[in-house]
Amino acid sequence: MALTRLGLQIPSFTYPDTPPDRLFEKIAAIATTAEDSGFDSVWVMDHFYQLPHGVGPETDEMLEAYTLLGGIAARTRKALLGTMVTGVTYRNPAYLAKIISTLDTVSAGRAILGIGAGWNISEHEGYGYDFPSDGERLDRLEEALQICKAMFTEDRPSFEGKHYRIVNALNNPRPLRENGPPIMIGGGGERRTLKLVAQYGDASNIFGNPEQVRHKVGVIAKHCEDIGRDPAEITKTRLGSVIIAPTAEKAAELSEEVRQRFDAPKELWADRVIAGNPDQVLEQAQALVDAGLDGLLFNTPFAYDLDSIQLLGETLRQLKFSS
């Protein structure tokens, strides 16, 4: 059974006619509309600045991820909740395990640990975090995965690594689920990241067009083969953007408007963004599923339009998955 079939990521908190004192109510409405229309998971980014390449100016509003997920947990009933994804450098792993365990309690067992190596240099510099080399961040990610899993499942775990350590660490109450919240590892690096997916992950999130997705799924399968693991145990998802409208003409108009706003090359835009009427969106999404995915995660620049979220959920829940 896949961890998630359909996920909605909410990456932007800058909406028309929505001042800060009404912002959370709008976000809660987006989350509940998504849940009611067919999405089984809701995700937020773990960033401190907005992302200027594809979402909005760096100075746009950005909310702290886990505080926000706690609020969303109180308004939703069944959707799984996680970050897409937490940068390993932003929090001590033991503290992160405590945060996730608390979210699992608050949400009645709906937390997911989404985690990756981190990449945003600007945030690291602004907030005073060290930004180690790619290799060291991946080393830290592996140690963090081991620590979080231990704190989810053991009474008083200890761990001594190169970068982190815990000594008889308490984590009471532990997560509600027996083996702890599932772990989704974000990123598509074939030598290290996808190997960590095979070793430690319950889910993997990648990017790309159907051909690229098919290749990455194959890499995960090879890493699983090397360690004797069934790749079917790992939920494979892909995150991308979608623009849906009742007509193809309106969807194309909206897509071009957003593309020009970010000055994105047309070829790159076509790989990252699905746009169209419901039939067109369903066809393009199905092609991604057929490339070997167990679930799809989407964001949309028009998330503040609840009718658009409802149309998207009702469309995507018609997808056919192989398992």
PyMOL commands that set and color helices and strands:
alter all, ss='L'
color gray80, all
select helices_A, chain A and resi 20-37+65-75+88-90+93-106+121-127+134-153+193-200+210-227+231-233+248-261+266-272+278-289+306-316
alter helices_A, ss='H'
color red, helices_A
select strands_A, chain A and resi 6-10+41-44+80-83+86-87+113-116+159-160+165-166+183-186+203-206+235-244+273-276+295-299
alter strands_A, ss='S'
color yellow, strands_A
deselect
rebuild
show_as cartoon
